[in-house]
Amino acid sequence: MIWSLPGLFLVSFSAATLLPGGSEAALLWLANEGTYAALILLAVASVGNILGSLVNYALGRYALHFQTRRWFPVSPKHLAKAQNWFTRWGQWSVLGAWLPIVGDPITVAAGVMRMHWLTFLILVTASKTLRYAALLGLFNTFT
């Protein structure tokens, strides 16, 4: 077996960070093998992905300590733009954390904007878990 539960966890975790990658293929591979119950797969993938998002949140929360450094990767102009965007859309934008490309930066922005950690955790948990549940549901419907 190429993928196992620890492998699914690690792929899901890294996919939620700013590192490139996706976890959907690993989830569907294990679902297709039929070795594990769908709820187990859902739990492992969701927990890994949620924890990866918490890493992004923490990076965002503490990144501003370094904004005056020359090597800081975000210009003050872009930082102000991101802060205005998050202020406009608010905490509900975290429900888009599951989206490709923009989801990971949303979780970093939540940290930068010092969103309350429990609200962040609730919204990111709903977002990530519902995405995997929908994916497994579609997989089970069409197989």
DRENDRENZA-40108 format. One record per residue: residue in three letters; y negated, x negated, z of N, C-alpha, C in turn. Coordinates in pm, whole numbers, padded with zeros to 5 digits, always signed. Layout:
REM residues N
ALAYXZYXZYXZ
...
REM end
This chain:
REM residues 143
MET+00118-00084+00000+00000+00000+00000-00125-00089+00000
ILE-00212-00069-00097-00332-00150-00108-00431-00114+00002
TRP-00453+00012+00023-00550+00058+00123-00477+00107+00246
SER-00532+00080+00359-00481+00133+00485-00600+00190+00559
LEU-00575+00247+00675-00685+00305+00752-00789+00201+00793
PRO-00749+00081+00839-00853-00019+00867-00932-00058+00741
GLY-00863-00066+00629-00933-00097+00503-01031+00012+00466
LEU-00991+00138+00483-01081+00250+00456-01202+00244+00547
PHE-01179+00212+00674-01289+00202+00769-01387+00093+00725
LEU-01336-00025+00692-01423-00137+00653-01500-00108+00524
VAL-01433-00050+00427-01500-00016+00300-01608+00090+00325
SER-01577+00188+00407-01673+00294+00439-01792+00239+00517
PHE-01763+00149+00609-01870+00086+00686-01964+00007+00594
SER-01907-00080+00513-01991-00166+00428-02064-00085+00322
ALA-02004+00025+00275-02070+00109+00174-02195+00176+00230
ALA-02202+00194+00360-02318+00259+00421-02429+00161+00452
THR-02401+00032+00447-02505-00067+00472-02578-00094+00341
LEU-02669-00187+00343-02742-00220+00222-02661-00303+00124
LEU-02537-00337+00161-02448-00407+00069-02404-00311-00041
PRO-02385-00360-00162-02339-00271-00268-02192-00234-00247
GLY-02158-00117-00290-02019-00074-00280-02007+00075-00256
GLY-01887+00124-00276-01859+00265-00254-01725+00280-00187
SER-01710+00387-00113-01587+00410-00039-01504+00525-00094
GLU-01558+00595-00190-01491+00715-00241-01356+00683-00304
ALA-01349+00574-00378-01222+00538-00444-01113+00511-00342
ALA-01147+00441-00234-01048+00412-00130-01003+00540-00062
LEU-01096+00630-00036-01062+00758+00027-00968+00838-00062
LEU-01001+00848-00189-00918+00927-00281-00783+00860-00307
TRP-00780+00727-00306-00653+00656-00323-00557+00692-00209
LEU-00608+00686-00086-00524+00720+00029-00487+00867+00030
ALA-00579+00952-00010-00547+01096-00017-00436+01121-00118
ASN-00441+01052-00229-00340+01068-00334-00204+01017-00288
GLU-00202+00913-00207-00075+00860-00158-00005+00958-00065
GLY-00082+01039+00005-00024+01142+00092+00036+01090+00222
THR+00011+00966+00257+00065+00907+00379-00006+00959+00503
TYR-00136+00986+00489-00217+01028+00603-00271+01169+00581
ALA-00286+01242+00688-00345+01376+00682-00491+01364+00640
ALA-00538+01465+00571-00677+01465+00523-00776+01453+00638
LEU-00747+01515+00752-00839+01506+00866-00849+01364+00922
ILE-00739+01291+00919-00741+01151+00963-00826+01069+00868
LEU-00807+01089+00738-00887+01017+00638-01035+01051+00652
LEU-01063+01179+00673-01201+01224+00692-01264+01156+00813
ALA-01191+01151+00922-01244+01092+01045-01269+00942+01028
VAL-01174+00870+00971-01187+00725+00957-01302+00690+00863
ALA-01308+00755+00747-01415+00727+00651-01551+00765+00709
SER-01557+00878+00776-01685+00924+00833-01735+00831+00942
VAL-01647+00793+01034-01688+00705+01144-01735+00570+01089
GLY-01663+00514+00994-01705+00388+00934-01841+00400+00868
ASN-01861+00507+00792-01986+00526+00721-02102+00554+00816
ILE-02078+00629+00920-02182+00659+01019-02223+00531+01092
LEU-02126+00450+01131-02158+00325+01199-02236+00230+01109
GLY-02202+00227+00981-02279+00147+00886-02423+00195+00876
SER-02443+00324+00880-02579+00380+00877-02655+00345+01004
LEU-02585+00339+01116-02650+00298+01241-02696+00152+01235
VAL-02621+00068+01164-02664-00070+01143-02795-00071+01065
ASN-02802+00009+00958-02926+00018+00881-03043+00066+00967
TYR-03017+00166+01048-03119+00220+01137-03171+00110+01230
ALA-03078+00034+01289-03117-00074+01380-03197-00181+01307
LEU-03155-00216+01185-03230-00314+01105-03373-00265+01081
GLY-03386-00139+01045-03518-00083+01022-03602-00078+01148
ARG-03537-00045+01258-03609-00033+01385-03669-00167+01430
TYR-03597-00274+01406-03642-00405+01452-03706-00490+01343
ALA-03704-00443+01219-03758-00521+01108-03908-00542+01119
LEU-03978-00445+01173-04123-00456+01179-04170-00571+01268
HIS-04084-00621+01353-04119-00737+01435-04149-00859+01348
PHE-04099-00856+01226-04111-00971+01137-04204-00946+01019
GLN-04277-00835+01019-04356-00799+00901-04470-00896+00871
THR-04511-00974+00966-04618-01071+00941-04566-01203+00886
ARG-04436-01217+00880-04377-01341+00829-04385-01344+00676
ARG-04401-01461+00624-04415-01478+00479-04289-01431+00404
TRP-04173-01450+00464-04046-01417+00398-04009-01269+00409
PHE-04088-01189+00483-04056-01047+00500-04049-00981+00362
PRO-03938-00912+00331-03914-00868+00194-03996-00749+00146
VAL-04072-00685+00233-04146-00565+00193-04295-00591+00212
SER-04369-00567+00105-04514-00588+00113-04577-00478+00199
PRO-04693-00505+00258-04761-00401+00337-04786-00273+00256
LYS-04816-00290+00129-04839-00174+00041-04713-00087+00030
HIS-04599-00152+00004-04474-00077-00008-04430-00019+00126
LEU-04456-00089+00232-04423-00039+00365-04504+00086+00396
ALA-04632+00083+00365-04718+00201+00386-04671+00318+00301
LYS-04631+00289+00179-04581+00394+00089-04454+00458+00146
ALA-04362+00375+00194-04238+00427+00253-04267+00509+00379
GLN-04361+00462+00459-04395+00535+00581-04459+00670+00547
ASN-04544+00673+00446-04604+00800+00403-04499+00895+00352
TRP-04403+00841+00275-04295+00924+00221-04213+00985+00335
PHE-04178+00902+00433-04097+00951+00545-04176+01051+00629
THR-04305+01027+00645-04389+01120+00718-04394+01255+00646
ARG-04402+01251+00514-04408+01375+00435-04279+01454+00445
TRP-04166+01388+00428-04037+01457+00423-03972+01466+00561
GLY-04010+01380+00651-03965+01389+00789-03819+01359+00810
GLN-03774+01394+00929-03638+01363+00971-03533+01429+00884
TRP-03565+01538+00819-03465+01609+00738-03422+01527+00616
SER-03502+01428+00579-03464+01343+00467-03336+01266+00497
VAL-03303+01250+00626-03181+01179+00664-03057+01255+00615
LEU-03071+01383+00591-02958+01458+00535-02921+01408+00395
GLY-03011+01333+00332-02982+01273+00203-02920+01134+00214
ALA-02877+01097+00333-02818+00965+00353-02691+00944+00271
TRP-02628+01050+00229-02505+01039+00152-02532+01006+00004
LEU-02655+01021-00039-02688+01003-00180-02674+00858-00224
PRO-02623+00837-00345-02616+00700-00397-02758+00643-00417
ILE-02772+00517-00405-02892+00438-00427-02999+00463-00321
VAL-03042+00586-00299-03152+00613-00205-03106+00639-00062
GLY-02979+00669-00043-02930+00705+00090-02942+00594+00193
ASP-02905+00473+00154-02912+00361+00248-03056+00328+00287
PRO-03150+00321+00190-03289+00298+00230-03345+00409+00320
ILE-03298+00531+00304-03343+00639+00392-03308+00607+00536
THR-03187+00555+00558-03145+00525+00695-03224+00408+00753
VAL-03263+00312+00669-03348+00203+00715-03487+00257+00749
ALA-03540+00344+00662-03673+00403+00684-03677+00482+00815
ALA-03567+00549+00846-03562+00624+00973-03579+00531+01092
GLY-03520+00413+01083-03538+00315+01189-03679+00260+01195
VAL-03735+00229+01078-03872+00179+01072-03968+00281+01133
MET-03946+00408+01105-04034+00513+01155-04001+00553+01300
ARG-03905+00483+01358-03866+00505+01498-03824+00650+01525
MET-03748+00704+01431-03690+00836+01451-03602+00832+01575
HIS-03600+00938+01651-03517+00942+01772-03372+00918+01731
TRP-03304+00828+01802-03169+00786+01763-03068+00901+01765
LEU-03080+00993+01860-02983+01102+01868-03001+01200+01752
THR-03125+01229+01717-03151+01314+01601-03097+01247+01475
PHE-03123+01117+01463-03071+01041+01350-02919+01051+01344
LEU-02854+01028+01457-02708+01030+01462-02652+01167+01422
ILE-02713+01274+01470-02666+01409+01436-02681+01436+01287
LEU-02798+01404+01231-02821+01432+01089-02737+01344+00999
VAL-02721+01217+01033-02641+01128+00949-02493+01165+00960
THR-02449+01208+01076-02310+01252+01093-02282+01374+01006
ALA-02373+01469+01007-02355+01588+00922-02352+01549+00775
SER-02445+01464+00734-02455+01423+00595-02330+01351+00547
LYS-02290+01251+00621-02176+01168+00579-02044+01244+00584
THR-02023+01320+00692-01898+01391+00708-01884+01503+00605
LEU-01991+01576+00580-01985+01684+00480-01959+01628+00341
ARG-02014+01512+00310-01989+01451+00179-01841+01419+00161
TYR-01782+01354+00261-01639+01321+00252-01552+01446+00254
ALA-01590+01546+00332-01514+01671+00337-01516+01740+00200
ALA-01633+01742+00136-01644+01802+00004-01560+01726-00098
LEU-01563+01594-00090-01485+01512-00181-01336+01537-00164
LEU-01290+01541-00039-01148+01570-00014-01113+01712-00055
GLY-01203+01806-00033-01178+01943-00073-01164+01956-00224
LEU-01252+01892-00298-01241+01894-00443-01113+01826-00491
PHE-01079+01716-00428-00957+01644-00462-00835+01734-00442
ASN-00829+01802-00329-00716+01890-00299-00712+02012-00389
THR-00827+02056-00433-00834+02171-00522-00778+02138-00660
PHE-00805+02019-00707-00768+01982-00843-00642+01896-00855
THR-00572+01877-00742-00446+01801-00753-00329+01887-00713
REM end
